[in-house]
């Protein structure tokens, strides 16, 4: 008898909360599922749920640009440093406060972490085991509300932070005599995201009310006391920023809930509260693509390295989608149960797994890939039991709606409904 059991897949859910992240090669997607993380291989059409667990539900994640490290932070601020390739926990660390967002710098030397109304920057750890891999670099304060996001400059020497105080601030990693942290103001609602352009000369800020600004610095305002051979970055030479373009996203009174930016192709993805997302080309905010993917708010969006795939996640129903906007096709479309599971059953050959839940849905899962490939919606009340026929060609389910239904697994149809003659 075999006793060396290993964790394989987590069926029943594909997304719970937090941000979804593409791996740097753009071929896989990381999604938080409760206190675990699932990696979806979009090339080989398979999924893998890591064996490690956090103390509570994962709320924020970040992957290093060399694909070696993954940092996952739960709702209470407890983090896991993971070797992404092997799925092994290298270190556990407590940030001692809830973390809304964290980002690796482009050179993977630093990690910016939101810490209430402040931002903490830590030196990024390596793969080797160390006594204290997280070394604190600096703490940045100046916001008057909780910080919502952080974004690095292309040269890893500066970063932007957005907060609930309706402002965006520009910070430097290394102190410069001519640099003073700059504040971008003018938004009338919470700023959901701020991003650098690919060359670092422009800054884009997106507000929850749909207001978007493009900021550019004025070279005429640079400090003249610095020599041309001085290695001080341009952004640290006392330049002033001004608004060059304003835009308003209009989406039937729906506010913006999440944003993502792909600097290489200047593409901005905006997720709205009505389940619609928009793809825009910067710097002129031209509308390229708009699509409604769900009836509920979008919780997280992400763009892969090539800018071709968009990942969209909705917390309300536990939906996870990957959309290829050029061909207008789904690369991945998954949705788990959004209420408690009541019953499950294996097919006779062990290839399929049937689950029934309080959401009145019956789902079939492929135990090899971990994907749900068919969902039956015929029941009108919670499903209480499921069973496969002896030949594995049909699955039978019972529900609190008073019916027993049989589903054909070849045609995926409900071919038989059994009810009592008289209801009690």
Secondary structure, 3 states (H helix, E strand, C coil): CCCCCCCCCCCCCCCCCCCCEECCCCCEEEEEECCEEEEEECCCCEEEECCCCCCCCEEEEEECCCCCEEEEEECCCEEEEEECCCCEEEEEEECCCCCCCEEECCCCCEEEEEECCEEEEEECCCCCCCCCCCEEEEEEECCCCCEEEEEECCCCCEEEEEECCCCEEEEECCCCCCCCCEEECCCCCCEEEEEECCCCCEEEEEECCCEEEEEEEEHHHCCCCCCCCCCCCHHHCCCEEEEEEEEECCCCCCCEEEEEEECCCCEEEEEECCCEEEEEECCCCEEEEEEECCCCCCCEEEECCCCCEEEEEECCCCEEEEEECCCCEEEEEEECCCCCEEEEEECCCCCEEEEEECCCCEEEEECCCCCEEEEECCCCCCEEEEEECCCCCEEEEEECCCEEEEEECCCCEEEEEEECCCCC
